[in-house]
Amino acid sequence: MSPPTSPAISQASTIVGLESSMTLDDLKSLKRRAHEPVKRTTTARDILIFLITFRIVNALSIKTFFQPDEFFQSLEPAWAIAFGANSGAWITWEWKNHLRSAIHPVLFAIIYRITAGLSWIFCLSPTLHSDLLIAAPKIAQAVCAGLGDYYTWKLGERIYEPGSNEAWAALALTVSSPWQWFCSARTLSNCLETTLTIIALNYWPWQWSLDQRVVNTMDEVFSSEEQAEEDYAHIGEGSPRISDHFEESPKSEPPILKFVKHTIDWRKPLHRCLLLAASACILRPTNLLIWICVAYFVLFRTRTYGQFLETRWVESPVWVHITSLELFPATAKERKALLREGILCGSLILVTSTLIDLFYYRQLTFPPLRFLYFNIAQSLAIFYGRNRWDYYLTEGLPLLLTTFLPFGVLGIYHGLSPPSNNPPFTNNSTRTQTIKYQLAATSIIVPLILSLISHKEVRFIYPLLPLLHLLAASPFTAFFLPAISPAISRRSPYNMKRFLLGLILLINAAIALLTTTSHQTAPLSVMTYLRHQHTTHYLTQPPPSTLPPAPSTMTVGFLMPCHSTPWRSHLVFRSIKAWALTCEPPINMNQTARATYVDEADRFYAAPKSFLATTLGTPPPPRSRQSQSSWFFFFSWFTRSSNSAYASSSSSSSSTGKAKHGFGREELIEADAWDGRPGKKSWPEYLVFFAEKEGVLAEVLRGRGAM
């Protein structure tokens, strides 16, 4: 028998207390171990800086349009919060009916105010001022996306070991992902939801879901900072609270602040996790599905066993499977802690969200509940499209993973399979396999539940992409690692794999560049053109002795499907007055009324000439640039041509003076249907429309169309 070993703490005491008994090699080893956390921290900091810089470049290089929600569910309400209700922001029906939480727009509103203040301090020109206001939200979201990439890598280290090939592969997958390049730096609430989810999962107590309380040493290797946080999180009931570190007397604090300080400590990983998870759920209520799945594996397990039963109909015994649900593997204390801290952290975020919504809506409301009521109970989401039941399987996951789809599928399969089915030379420890199983099950369950809803979009399952990258990292590493190892000679059977890896990266780069710099650029290009026209012809004041003063207001009309372009977040200037076709859903209508309801945009596309005649009337005669005011193009009809999305046409004549038939400049500005508000629309100075309507608009504007 081997001699009994002393406890770990006794060994540590011996090393520290009896330095004379240590050899020189032991001292060198101790010094190396002492420097390891510093090196690891430095590496992590460098990676974080690189990822944030990478995503800022990513954000500023995006020139394409993806989803209206990128602007109308975040930047438009943020603009209204920052600059006032009369600043020209388009507030959609979701905000008027209190379906959205104002937490997300408030973040961008703060950025808008800071940016506007800096612009005022440095006296920037109107062009630089507008460019800065457009770029600021992008940069903020890029920082958020960089944090998401960073914590994907950190969670990979928790799953596969720090410095493991799989952790680096997860980082490589998220950095080279075409979908991440296309979507992660956009100002969609789904992007912030994805970042909050992966950061929260990084702090989730995965060790609670292990069958054994003592795990392998290799499973518990963390950086010194993370280990200290982990230990601090599970000290016990007598652990110090954050309020103990404040010198201010508790008597001078409000009761609610005192309560929060004594109950919630941000330094505890569990509190970080629950606060971030609650924020993601308030932001997108469907995020709750992810946390139900994760919590299930901590609180419950499904146990399957069987036994032989004797029957009178069959001579031999029959094997019967029995499945039971039992509380496992978390201890009673851990379950109690999770429930208690979950209620506390969730309540704090809920109260914070309620106060922000109270500030924004000026009345007490609960947007997540109204969101579910309108989109599920009233089925208003169907108004914006209906998809097949297998959409997420056949379209959603392939769009998210693109060329990494085979590795993602294999990763899910290996996560749900016994360790013996995993590829060789991979980490099959209990901790790794347990976490992979939970991530794989979550990646399947959430899309299946969301498939029950008729309206589906790929961004609804976007928070699962970091999980899929973590699962794909293991088969990706097993397949490519021998080929890219420096120890393998160039003339080897792995050359084909090297070629395949290069081809995958080339395809990913092509997809990323196409979708962010070429495909659907017109909606953003036309806004740039309109801003340029405004700063050139409406804000530039000529010498008063030679030319008349420039008009202060520019009018624009968008004859396109609703929300086809950004709005005030890209028009910027309040003196650009614009209207567009609306597409409000049939709110509070019965089934009969819904069946016959047609929104404004559909009415225009069904009968363009009739719609223009009844809504706008006879177009006024266009005005031309006169010799004494050649700097100002008073009346023009503009559309931008890009990818066959827009066509352009312009008219000019020598007519002077005010336009007749009630379409003078004064009446143009007096129209009240600006920025999505109901009311009268008038012919504007600039028209924006898709190329397919160029012929119809040309006939109407020239007065040859029979309307």
Secondary structure, DSSP 8 states (H G I E B T S, - for coil): -------HHHHHHHHHH-GGGS-HHHHHHHHHHHHHHHHHHHHHHHHHHHHHHHHHHHHHT------THHHHTTHHHHHHHHH-TTS-----HHHHTT-S-THHHHHHHHHHHHHHHHHHHTT--HHHHHHHHHHHHHHHHHHHHHHHHHHHHHHHHHHH-TT-HHHHHHHHHHHS-HHHHHHTTS--HHHHHHHHHHHHHHTS-GGGGSS-SS--GGGG---HHHHHHHHHHTS-TT---GGGG--S-GGGS-HHHHHHHHH--TTSHHHHHHHHHHHHHHH-GGGHHHHHHHHHHHHEEEEEEEEEE--SS-SS-EEEEEEEEEE-SS-HHHHHHHHHHHHHHHHHHHHHHHHHHHHHHSS---HHHHHHIIIIIS-GGGGG----TTHIIIIIHHHHHGGGHHHHHHHHHHHHS-GGGS-TTS---HHHHHHHHHHHHHHHHHHHHHTTSS---GGGGGGGHHHHHHHHHHHHHHHHHHHH-TTS-SSSTTHHHHHHHHHHHHHHHHHHHHHHHTTT-HHHHHHHHHHHHHHHHTS----TTTS----S-EEEEEESSTT-S--HHHH--TTEEEEE------TT--HHHHHH---HHHHHHH-HHHHHHHHT-S--------GGGTT---S------STTSB----------S--STT--HHHHHH---GGG-SS-----SEEEEBGGGHHHHHHHHHT-S--
